[in-house]
Amino acid sequence: SYSAAISSCEKAGNWSVMLLLLEDMLRETLRPNVVTLSACVACCEKGREWRRALDLLRRMERMQVSANGVSYNSAISACERG
């Protein structure tokens, strides 16, 4: 599943593949949930991609997916790590 693949990318910090998977998921009109999107934000944190992490938070809001503590903490950590 897309969620499992995105989770694997998060563990490996492979943000570029994660973004491709997320875009594929959205193209297929599959709706990611808060767990999947939080893994995306965490993946960006590990890849030191703070701008992408913040962009994903904005996308969550547009998708009407409520961010949770994991989402926000990962975004904050991404900004700290630069």
C-alpha positions in Angstrom: 0.0 0.0 0.0 1.0 3.6 -0.4 0.9 4.2 3.3 3.4 1.3 4.0 5.7 2.5 1.3 5.6 6.1 2.6 6.3 4.7 6.1 9.3 2.9 4.8 10.6 6.1 3.2 10.1 7.9 6.5 12.2 5.4 8.3 15.0 5.7 5.6 14.6 9.5 5.4 14.1 9.2 1.6 12.0 12.3 1.2 12.3 12.5 -2.6 10.7 9.0 -3.1 8.1 9.8 -0.5 7.0 12.9 -2.4 6.6 10.9 -5.6 4.5 8.3 -3.7 2.4 11.0 -2.2 1.8 12.6 -5.6 0.9 9.2 -7.1 -1.5 8.5 -4.3 -3.2 11.9 -4.8 -3.4 11.4 -8.6 -5.2 8.1 -8.0 -7.7 10.1 -5.9 -6.7 8.2 -2.8 -7.0 10.3 0.4 -4.1 10.1 2.7 -4.9 10.1 6.4 -3.2 11.9 9.3 -0.8 9.0 9.9 0.4 8.9 6.3 0.8 12.7 6.1 2.6 12.8 9.5 5.0 10.2 8.2 5.6 12.5 5.2 6.4 15.4 7.5 8.7 13.3 9.6 10.4 12.1 6.4 11.1 15.7 5.5 12.4 16.3 9.0 14.9 13.5 8.6 16.0 14.8 5.2 16.4 18.3 6.6 13.7 19.6 4.2 12.0 22.1 6.5 10.3 24.0 3.7 8.8 20.8 2.4 7.7 19.9 6.0 5.9 23.2 6.4 4.4 22.8 2.9 3.0 19.4 3.9 1.3 21.0 7.0 -0.4 23.5 4.7 -1.4 20.8 2.4 -2.9 18.8 5.3 -5.1 21.9 6.1 -6.2 22.2 2.5 -7.1 18.5 2.4 -9.0 18.9 5.7 -6.8 16.5 7.5 -6.2 17.6 11.1 -2.5 17.7 12.0 -1.6 15.9 15.2 1.2 16.1 17.7 3.5 14.0 15.5 2.9 16.3 12.5 3.6 19.5 14.4 6.6 18.1 16.4 8.2 16.8 13.2 7.7 20.2 11.4 9.2 22.0 14.4 12.1 19.6 14.5 12.6 20.1 10.8 12.8 23.8 11.3 15.3 23.4 14.1 17.5 21.1 12.1 17.4 23.4 9.1 
